[in-house]
Amino acid sequence: AKSGLITVTTAGTAVQGPATTGAAAVAVKAHPDNSDTVWVGNDGANDVSNANGFPLNPGEGVVLPGNLETYWFDADVSGEKLCWLVVMR
């Protein structure tokens, strides 16, 4: 897939990003309808939280290098979403 949506079903329980094999860079944006902060990263133990992640408020984005499968996503509120798009292969 070249784009998609990640949903953090339960706040405080990080979800792994989808496989974007072959991607050199992927843009990730906190969905504009979110109500609070989402967190992006990997603490080295395949997790992320508000203590060690990169914060994205609604509508904010970041470009991440490589495969999204190496990143984890969490949120302060259950059901928050992140949109992603492969921008470089």
N, C-alpha and C positions, 0 to 999 in steps of 0.2 A: 504494500500500500504506500501511497505517496502522501497521504494526509489522513487525519483521524481525530478521534476524541478520546481522552482519558478521563474516567470518572473515579473520584475518590469516594467510594461508597460509605466508608466509615471513617470519620475524622480520627486521627491518631493511629490509623493502620495504613501504612504506606503501601502503594501499589506499584508494581514494576511496569516500566514503559514497554510498549510493544516492540517487536523486532523491526528494525529498519535497516536490515543488512545491506551493506554497500553504500549507505549514506555517509557523506563526508561531514554534513552539517544538517541539523534539523532545527527549525524555528518552533518554539513552544510559547503559547500565549495563554494567560489565565482568561477563561471565558468572561466576557463583559457582564454577564448576568450573575456571576459569583457575588456572594455577599461579604467575603472575608479573604484572608491571605491563603495562598497555596504555597507549598514548599517543594523545591526541586533539588536533587543531588544524590549523593551516595556516600554514606559515612564510612565506607570500607567494609561494612558487614552487611551490605545489601539492605539498607534501611535509610530513611531520612526523617527528620522531624523539625520542629521550629527551633530546636537547639543547635542544629548543624546544617540546615538546608538554606538554599537561596530563596528569598521571599519574592513572590509575585502577587501584587494586588490586582483586583479586577481590571482587565484590559492591558496589563503590562506583559511584556514578553522578553524572551532571551533566545539567542541562537546557541545551541549546544553542539559540540563536535561529536561526530561518530554516531553509533547505533543507540537509539533510545532505550534499548533493552538493558543498557548499563546504568540507567538512571532510575531513581525512585521518586514517587510523587505522593505528597500528603497534603492535608488541608486542616484548617482550624474549624471548618463546618462540614458536616457530612453532605455528600452529594455534589460537591464542587467539581468543576470540570476544567480541563486544559485542552486546547486545540493544538494540533501539531501539523507541520508541513515540511517535507524534505525539500531543502533549498539547494543542496549541492550533492552530487554523486561523484 
